[in-house]
Amino acid sequence: MKRCIPAVSFSYLEKAIHRYTELGKKLDMDFLHLRSLVRLFDSNTTKEQWEDKFLNAGMHVYIKEFVAENSFPLLNDQYSSAIIDPAGFLDVISFLDTSRDYFSKNHFLLDERFDFSLFNEVEISYRDFIADNIIFCEGYRLKENPFFNYLPLTPTKGEVMTIRIPSMENFDKIISRGVYILPLGNYLYTVGSTYNRVDFTYKLTEEGQTFLKDKIDEILAVEYEVVGSVAGVRPTVKDRKPLIGKHPKNDHIGVFNGLGARGVLMGPYFSSGFSKFLINPATKKDSLNFETIERFHPYK
Ligand SMILES: Cc1cc2nc3c(=O)[nH]c(=O)nc-3n(C[C@H](O)[C@H](O)[C@H](O)COP(=O)(O)OP(=O)(O)OC[C@H]3O[C@@H](n4cnc5c(N)ncnc54)[C@H](O)[C@@H]3O)c2cc1C
């Protein structure tokens, strides 16, 4: 929520909180961190727009309270702020590591780069494995997939930075103003992120790093040091809808992709609908809670 407009449906958030909590219990690991979010205003105009949306546009569902200016001594909140709830973040590294361990221990994981020359599309077999269906979930590398490279994926690179704030051991909220600052504990915070639609390497850029530092300087009234940075590539799509569905010529080959800039948030919602459909295609109309890739198959 950047301009006081919910970017996506509340159902995505509800489903994500439910699913990551459920998986946390199953895998005995807390990777979902529910924290309210403090949105710092950058001007009195922004503050007034938010107050108007709170009163007239149903945004009271998300905005829990408005906080007076200069309430947070370590932040630049001279134009005041608002508290958003529910909000939270997923510790993606811990989530992926724990999931990988689970799949590995249960012999569900073949840890290698998928080699298309070893895949038989008639038998749906790969090496010694034979399956009813194969679903490709490859992020922006979908562009290299011979079955789905016709789909209009337009990747967006993003950089995130980890910083240490010596005077802030563990701020109890997510901070947002142009970028987000997530409290990791032990004086560490993750700051993100940038949007680059030209370069799809994992290399850090001077432009991206400078952007993040400038934003941090706007937010923090105290010193910080950069601990590290990483870059990733988001599988974004021109029409901002996911790329999910079956191949037009082979009903046993599917794709789950195009989650754009919000895969963590939207993944549980879309995967729930798609898996119901895969298990029982007869329930298609009721279970599919999104528009499939059939929107790109006008002559199917
Ligand atoms: C900087 C940044 C910030 C983000 N911020 C947010 C956020 O605020 N909120 C949010 O909800 N989401 C966020 N995301 C998540 C992101 O936007 C995506 O939506 C999400 O990562 C998509 O997940 P995915 O599994 O479809 O693809 P990916 O995460 O790209 O995963 C695809 C995986 O498939 C593997 N793969 C590809 N090809 C092959 C092959 N041939 N063989 C074997 N493996 C293969 C890749 O190595 C990769 O591990 C962020 C991502 C980035 C990079």
The ligand as an SDF file (V2000), in Angstrom:
LIG
                    3D

 53 58  0  0  0  0  0  0  0  0999 V2000
   14.1270   -7.6030   -4.6940 C   0  0  0  0  0  0  0  0  0  0  0  0
   12.8760   -8.3940   -4.5230 C   0  0  0  0  0  0  0  0  0  0  0  0
   11.8860   -7.9190   -3.6740 C   0  0  0  0  0  0  0  0  0  0  0  0
   10.7090   -8.6470   -3.4800 C   0  0  0  0  0  0  0  0  0  0  0  0
    9.7670   -8.1450   -2.6450 N   0  0  0  0  0  0  0  0  0  0  0  0
    8.6050   -8.8020   -2.4870 C   0  0  0  0  0  0  0  0  0  0  0  0
    7.5810   -8.2560   -1.6460 C   0  0  0  0  0  0  0  0  0  0  0  0
    7.7350   -7.1860   -1.0540 O   0  0  0  0  0  0  0  0  0  0  0  0
    6.4230   -8.9570   -1.5250 N   0  0  0  0  0  0  0  0  0  0  0  0
    6.2160  -10.1450   -2.1610 C   0  0  0  0  0  0  0  0  0  0  0  0
    5.1370  -10.7220   -1.9940 O   0  0  0  0  0  0  0  0  0  0  0  0
    7.1800  -10.6830   -2.9600 N   0  0  0  0  0  0  0  0  0  0  0  0
    8.3480  -10.0450   -3.1370 C   0  0  0  0  0  0  0  0  0  0  0  0
    9.3170  -10.5770   -3.9520 N   0  0  0  0  0  0  0  0  0  0  0  0
    9.0380  -11.8950   -4.5820 C   0  0  0  0  0  0  0  0  0  0  0  0
    9.0040  -11.8370   -6.0930 C   0  0  0  0  0  0  0  0  0  0  0  0
    8.5380  -10.6080   -6.4870 O   0  0  0  0  0  0  0  0  0  0  0  0
    8.3660  -12.9590   -6.8770 C   0  0  0  0  0  0  0  0  0  0  0  0
    6.9670  -12.7740   -7.0040 O   0  0  0  0  0  0  0  0  0  0  0  0
    8.6370  -14.3560   -6.3950 C   0  0  0  0  0  0  0  0  0  0  0  0
    9.9910  -14.5640   -6.1470 O   0  0  0  0  0  0  0  0  0  0  0  0
    8.1760  -15.3280   -7.4830 C   0  0  0  0  0  0  0  0  0  0  0  0
    8.3750  -16.6300   -7.0430 O   0  0  0  0  0  0  0  0  0  0  0  0
    8.5930  -17.8090   -8.0970 P   0  0  0  0  0  0  0  0  0  0  0  0
    8.7950  -19.0380   -7.2580 O   0  0  0  0  0  0  0  0  0  0  0  0
    7.5260  -17.8030   -9.1160 O   0  0  0  0  0  0  0  0  0  0  0  0
    9.9420  -17.4360   -8.8660 O   0  0  0  0  0  0  0  0  0  0  0  0
   11.4140  -17.3450   -8.2940 P   0  0  0  0  0  0  0  0  0  0  0  0
   11.4080  -16.8070   -6.9150 O   0  0  0  0  0  0  0  0  0  0  0  0
   12.2080  -16.6350   -9.3380 O   0  0  0  0  0  0  0  0  0  0  0  0
   11.8820  -18.8600   -8.1840 O   0  0  0  0  0  0  0  0  0  0  0  0
   12.0760  -19.6650   -9.3390 C   0  0  0  0  0  0  0  0  0  0  0  0
   13.0680  -20.7690   -9.0080 C   0  0  0  0  0  0  0  0  0  0  0  0
   13.1560  -21.6730  -10.1120 O   0  0  0  0  0  0  0  0  0  0  0  0
   14.5020  -22.0060  -10.3290 C   0  0  0  0  0  0  0  0  0  0  0  0
   14.6960  -22.4240  -11.7330 N   0  0  0  0  0  0  0  0  0  0  0  0
   14.4880  -21.6960  -12.8630 C   0  0  0  0  0  0  0  0  0  0  0  0
   14.7670  -22.4350  -13.9480 N   0  0  0  0  0  0  0  0  0  0  0  0
   15.1570  -23.6500  -13.4970 C   0  0  0  0  0  0  0  0  0  0  0  0
   15.5890  -24.8690  -14.1350 C   0  0  0  0  0  0  0  0  0  0  0  0
   15.6570  -24.9890  -15.4790 N   0  0  0  0  0  0  0  0  0  0  0  0
   15.9170  -25.9320  -13.3680 N   0  0  0  0  0  0  0  0  0  0  0  0
   15.8420  -25.8610  -12.0090 C   0  0  0  0  0  0  0  0  0  0  0  0
   15.4380  -24.7340  -11.3370 N   0  0  0  0  0  0  0  0  0  0  0  0
   15.1010  -23.6530  -12.0820 C   0  0  0  0  0  0  0  0  0  0  0  0
   15.2610  -20.7210   -9.9800 C   0  0  0  0  0  0  0  0  0  0  0  0
   16.6070  -21.0060   -9.6870 O   0  0  0  0  0  0  0  0  0  0  0  0
   14.4770  -20.2550   -8.7560 C   0  0  0  0  0  0  0  0  0  0  0  0
   14.9750  -20.8270   -7.5870 O   0  0  0  0  0  0  0  0  0  0  0  0
   10.5100   -9.8800   -4.1710 C   0  0  0  0  0  0  0  0  0  0  0  0
   11.5260  -10.3380   -5.0350 C   0  0  0  0  0  0  0  0  0  0  0  0
   12.6770   -9.6110   -5.2280 C   0  0  0  0  0  0  0  0  0  0  0  0
   13.7350  -10.1200   -6.1820 C   0  0  0  0  0  0  0  0  0  0  0  0
  1  2  1  0
  2  3  1  0
  2 52  2  0
  3  4  2  0
  4  5  1  0
  4 50  1  0
  5  6  2  0
  6  7  1  0
  6 13  1  0
  7  8  2  0
  7  9  1  0
  9 10  1  0
 10 11  2  0
 10 12  1  0
 12 13  2  0
 13 14  1  0
 14 15  1  0
 14 50  1  0
 15 16  1  0
 16 17  1  0
 16 18  1  0
 18 19  1  0
 18 20  1  0
 20 21  1  0
 20 22  1  0
 22 23  1  0
 23 24  1  0
 24 25  2  0
 24 26  1  0
 24 27  1  0
 27 28  1  0
 28 29  2  0
 28 30  1  0
 28 31  1  0
 31 32  1  0
 32 33  1  0
 33 34  1  0
 33 48  1  0
 34 35  1  0
 35 36  1  0
 35 46  1  0
 36 37  1  0
 36 45  1  0
 37 38  2  0
 38 39  1  0
 39 40  1  0
 39 45  2  0
 40 41  1  0
 40 42  2  0
 42 43  1  0
 43 44  2  0
 44 45  1  0
 46 47  1  0
 46 48  1  0
 48 49  1  0
 50 51  2  0
 51 52  1  0
 52 53  1  0
M  END
$$$$
